[in-house]
Amino acid sequence: MRGVYTVSGKSQTVVAAPQMVFINVGTTVSLQFLRAWVSQNANATSAQQGVKTFTKATAFPTLVSATPNPTSVVDQASKITGGTAGAAGTCGINSSANGAGTELDLVPDNFNVLNGWLWVPTPADLPILSAGGAQGFGTQFVGTPGTLTGWTFGIEYAEV
């Protein structure tokens, strides 16, 4: 394994139903997605929020560029780089436009904003996107959250 990396946003203000993290597999490395999380620090009121993991093959989101961080000091830099257009081999956070491409919902879920959401698939359920597969993986709110400020979210992946 080449390394394990995270792409995340901390204390973000979101609009509408954003794609929180989007990682588009490039042509040089396959990616295995290990976990995803969402939490919120600006609300003391219990509320349910929809969330999903998904894949998307075209018409990618408009994002804020985010650089993948290695989870170990011995890991090399990720083959994925920060980008704003969801292009192959790039990643970003907190979309301002989701793009009109067709999405395949992998894990639709709901969580209470006071508790946060953590998705850790079992080994048999770990999604892998192949290098050159021309698609991306992401997390997205299903519907607009009641409170738009204070969101922290991320995805952890391995280059395989």
Buried (B, 14 or more C-beta within 10 A) or exposed (E): EEBBBBBBBEEBEBEEBBBBBBBBBBEEBBBBBBBBBBBBBEBEEEEEBBBBBBBBBEEBBBBBEBBBBBEEEEBEEBBBBBBBBBBBBBBBBBBBBBBEBEBEEBBEBEBEBEEBBEBEBEEEEBBBBEBEBEBBBBBBBBEEBEBBEBBBBBBBBBBB
